[in-house]
């Protein structure tokens, strides 16, 4: 059967100091995969960096990969083995990440302007 996915932002209790000296709350993206009835957790993954990530959207591609997008302000954005990182800016930039159906393998990650 089909699976249900939930993608959400997670706020952490600790704060980090950015390169600009400003204190920021640490925020990451958390995704879970449930069975088709939504009653059993089958996979989960937290995507984090030292900074903040804001989730803007999530969708499944035709191969069952989960694609998430948003914006991030962090120097250690999780690129995985394949990806693109554009020129850095202090304000962060837009990201897209494609995860395999098991949520553990990052097929692609890109951060533009972060």
Backbone bond lengths (Angstrom), bond angles and torsions (degrees), N, CA, C in turn:
res aa  C-N    CA-C-N  psi(-1)  N-CA   C-N-CA  omega(-1)  CA-C   N-CA-C  phi
1 X - - - 1.440 - - 1.512 111.82 -
2 X 1.302 114.74 177.99 1.457 121.77 178.39 1.523 110.72 -78.66
3 X 1.293 115.41 157.56 1.458 121.63 177.24 1.521 109.45 -108.59
4 X 1.317 116.01 159.29 1.457 122.35 174.96 1.518 108.14 -108.60
5 X 1.316 117.05 138.21 1.453 122.01 179.31 1.522 109.49 -118.11
6 X 1.309 115.57 143.06 1.467 122.13 173.36 1.520 106.97 -128.20
7 X 1.322 116.27 129.70 1.462 121.77 175.69 1.520 107.39 -122.99
8 X 1.342 116.47 134.41 1.462 120.35 -175.56 1.524 110.74 -149.79
9 X 1.320 115.32 161.14 1.462 121.21 171.78 1.517 108.56 -89.71
10 X 1.332 116.01 145.07 1.462 121.91 178.35 1.520 108.02 -124.42
11 X 1.332 116.66 122.81 1.464 121.38 174.84 1.522 108.77 -89.97
12 X 1.331 116.06 136.42 1.458 121.58 178.11 1.522 108.80 -102.76
13 X 1.309 115.97 155.66 1.458 120.01 -177.07 1.522 113.71 -75.45
14 X 1.319 117.04 -21.78 1.464 118.27 -178.98 1.521 110.89 -89.23
15 X 1.320 115.48 161.04 1.455 121.72 177.08 1.514 109.25 -117.38
16 X 1.304 115.84 155.54 1.463 121.88 176.06 1.526 107.86 -121.60
17 X 1.311 115.57 156.44 1.456 121.16 176.79 1.514 107.89 -102.91
18 X 1.314 116.39 123.58 1.459 121.80 -178.92 1.517 111.54 -76.29
19 X 1.321 115.63 172.43 1.466 121.94 179.10 1.530 111.22 -60.07
20 X 1.329 115.90 -25.91 1.462 119.93 179.09 1.525 112.72 -84.62
21 X 1.356 117.41 1.55 1.457 122.08 178.98 1.522 114.24 87.29
22 X 1.324 117.70 -4.66 1.465 121.08 -179.29 1.532 110.69 -82.40
23 X 1.324 115.76 140.57 1.465 120.69 176.64 1.518 109.13 -80.47
24 X 1.331 116.24 135.86 1.462 121.48 179.30 1.522 109.18 -131.96
25 X 1.307 115.91 144.71 1.455 120.00 171.55 1.520 108.18 -71.42
26 X 1.298 116.64 144.54 1.455 121.15 178.49 1.526 107.95 -85.32
27 X 1.324 117.11 125.05 1.466 121.83 -179.39 1.517 108.37 -133.02
28 X 1.338 116.52 133.98 1.454 121.33 179.96 1.529 109.58 -127.47
29 X 1.324 115.09 176.83 1.460 121.85 177.47 1.523 107.83 -110.94
30 X 1.322 116.51 134.64 1.453 122.77 -178.87 1.526 107.99 -123.73
31 X 1.324 117.21 130.64 1.457 121.32 178.68 1.521 109.24 -124.76
32 X 1.330 115.35 141.70 1.459 121.00 177.01 1.522 109.31 -130.72
33 X 1.319 114.79 151.17 1.456 122.38 176.68 1.530 107.21 -120.74
34 X 1.327 115.69 124.99 1.460 122.54 179.93 1.520 109.75 -112.47
35 X 1.321 116.14 161.07 1.463 118.96 175.56 1.531 109.86 -67.67
36 X 1.318 117.57 175.16 1.467 121.43 -173.59 1.524 113.68 -64.21
37 X 1.331 118.90 -19.13 1.464 121.45 176.75 1.522 112.03 -94.39
38 X 1.335 117.03 -6.75 1.456 120.91 -179.33 1.511 113.58 74.57
39 X 1.326 116.88 19.67 1.462 119.93 -174.97 1.530 114.52 -106.83
40 X 1.335 117.39 -13.88 1.460 120.48 -177.73 1.519 110.49 -131.55
41 X 1.325 116.01 128.20 1.457 121.68 176.17 1.517 108.44 -77.91
42 X 1.342 116.31 125.04 1.462 118.31 179.49 1.525 112.30 -106.96
43 X 1.333 119.13 -31.81 1.461 122.89 179.48 1.524 109.21 -151.48
44 X 1.324 115.71 154.73 1.460 120.22 172.81 1.521 108.90 -152.98
45 X 1.323 115.21 157.76 1.470 120.17 179.34 1.520 108.96 -157.16
46 X 1.320 115.15 136.36 1.453 120.83 171.98 1.516 108.06 -106.14
47 X 1.309 116.27 129.82 1.459 122.39 178.20 1.517 106.03 -110.31
48 X 1.328 114.97 117.45 1.459 117.56 -174.33 1.514 112.16 -139.85
49 X 1.297 113.59 162.42 1.448 122.23 174.57 1.519 106.89 -149.21
50 X 1.313 116.91 171.64 1.458 120.21 177.46 1.520 107.47 -83.78
51 X 1.300 115.61 89.40 1.454 122.44 -175.93 1.516 108.44 156.37
52 X 1.304 116.04 -145.66 1.455 119.38 -178.24 1.520 111.39 -125.75
53 X 1.323 114.50 145.84 1.457 122.17 174.17 1.527 107.17 -128.81
54 X 1.309 116.33 135.13 1.463 122.17 177.48 1.522 108.05 -118.87
55 X 1.300 116.31 124.05 1.455 122.25 178.85 1.521 109.30 -82.54
56 X 1.319 116.03 130.27 1.466 121.00 178.42 1.521 111.97 -112.07
57 X 1.342 118.07 -26.32 1.453 119.34 -179.45 1.511 112.12 -172.44
58 X 1.330 114.99 161.01 1.463 122.17 177.97 1.523 108.45 -148.35
59 X 1.337 115.49 144.25 1.467 120.63 179.40 1.521 108.59 -156.10
60 X 1.324 115.99 158.76 1.458 121.70 173.67 1.520 108.90 -97.01
61 X 1.341 116.94 136.37 1.456 118.83 173.60 1.535 108.83 -86.06
62 X 1.311 117.12 179.41 1.474 120.79 -174.45 1.519 113.12 -66.37
63 X 1.349 117.84 -17.87 1.463 121.33 178.99 1.527 112.93 -95.36
64 X 1.330 117.32 4.38 1.461 121.03 178.95 1.512 114.43 86.42
65 X 1.340 117.11 8.23 1.463 120.60 175.76 1.524 109.18 -78.35
66 X 1.321 116.49 144.96 1.458 121.06 177.46 1.524 108.58 -92.50
67 X 1.322 116.26 124.48 1.459 122.12 178.83 1.519 107.32 -110.26
68 X 1.338 115.58 122.88 1.462 119.96 178.07 1.519 108.38 -119.56
69 X 1.326 115.24 149.86 1.460 120.51 -177.77 1.513 109.44 -142.64
70 X 1.320 115.27 153.49 1.455 120.44 178.98 1.508 110.41 176.68
71 X 1.338 115.38 -150.62 1.459 119.64 175.71 1.517 109.26 -131.72
72 X 1.321 115.46 151.41 1.461 121.96 -177.00 1.515 110.07 -141.46
73 X 1.320 115.56 144.13 1.461 122.35 173.73 1.523 106.93 -126.59
74 X 1.325 116.06 89.59 1.460 120.67 -178.34 1.523 109.98 -161.83
75 X 1.322 115.35 146.52 1.461 120.40 -178.96 1.522 112.30 -81.73
76 X 1.327 117.60 -21.85 1.469 121.54 -175.19 1.531 112.05 -111.39
77 X 1.320 116.21 43.69 1.465 121.15 178.97 1.528 109.90 -53.90
78 X 1.335 118.19 133.29 1.476 121.53 -176.17 1.527 112.56 -73.61
79 X 1.322 116.92 98.08 1.457 121.95 -175.05 1.525 114.11 -79.54
80 X 1.312 118.81 -28.12 1.461 119.33 -173.65 1.521 109.42 74.66
81 X 1.322 117.08 -158.19 1.461 120.48 -177.45 1.517 113.57 -90.34
82 X 1.318 117.83 -18.49 1.466 121.27 179.48 1.517 108.69 -133.45
83 X 1.310 116.12 133.91 1.450 117.19 177.70 1.502 112.69 171.02
84 X 1.317 114.04 -174.25 1.454 122.40 -177.71 1.519 108.13 -137.37
85 X 1.298 116.12 137.27 1.459 121.23 173.42 1.516 107.63 -127.84
86 X 1.322 115.25 118.06 1.460 120.53 -179.31 1.522 111.21 -81.43
87 X 1.318 116.23 -176.40 1.466 120.64 178.44 1.526 111.46 -57.97
88 X 1.306 116.27 144.11 1.458 122.59 -175.39 1.523 111.83 -82.13
89 X 1.335 115.57 142.79 1.459 121.46 172.10 1.521 108.26 -134.13
90 X 1.302 117.64 155.20 1.468 121.36 -178.42 1.520 112.01 -69.44
91 X 1.317 117.37 -26.13 1.456 120.66 -175.98 1.520 113.87 -85.40
92 X 1.307 118.58 -5.94 1.458 120.93 -178.22 1.510 111.16 92.29
93 X 1.325 114.64 -172.14 1.451 119.18 -177.33 1.510 111.54 -161.05
94 X 1.312 115.32 -175.08 1.456 122.37 -178.33 1.530 110.13 -86.61
95 X 1.343 116.17 144.50 1.460 120.06 176.89 1.513 111.21 -130.05
96 X 1.326 114.89 156.45 1.459 123.15 169.34 1.530 106.75 -140.58
97 X 1.319 116.17 137.19 1.465 122.37 179.41 1.525 107.75 -133.68
98 X 1.336 116.33 132.95 1.475 120.75 175.32 1.522 107.98 -112.66
99 X 1.337 115.47 117.98 1.458 122.89 -179.83 1.521 110.28 -105.52
100 X 1.329 116.29 143.20 1.464 121.57 174.79 1.526 109.25 -64.38
101 X 1.333 118.17 162.54 1.461 120.82 179.72 1.531 114.18 -55.76
102 X 1.339 117.88 -24.66 1.470 119.99 177.81 1.527 112.25 -79.97
103 X 1.331 117.50 -4.18 1.464 126.73 -179.43 1.524 113.86 64.80
104 X 1.310 118.91 -1.49 1.467 121.39 -176.79 1.525 112.32 -95.56
105 X 1.315 117.49 -26.03 1.458 121.69 -177.62 1.529 109.62 -100.11
106 X 1.328 115.76 125.57 1.461 120.77 175.22 1.517 107.76 -92.86
107 X 1.330 116.57 110.19 1.464 120.61 177.97 1.521 112.01 -73.19
108 X 1.338 116.11 -36.30 1.445 119.92 -175.80 1.521 108.88 -160.13
109 X 1.322 116.33 145.04 1.465 121.78 174.24 1.517 108.23 -145.76
110 X 1.295 116.15 138.84 1.466 120.63 177.79 1.511 109.67 -139.61
111 X 1.315 115.17 140.75 1.452 122.57 174.44 1.521 106.95 -131.72
112 X 1.315 116.36 120.49 1.459 121.41 -178.43 1.514 108.74 -115.10
113 X 1.311 116.00 120.61 1.454 121.22 178.51 1.512 113.31 84.60
114 X 1.324 120.15 12.47 1.464 121.20 -178.32 1.456 111.39 -112.99
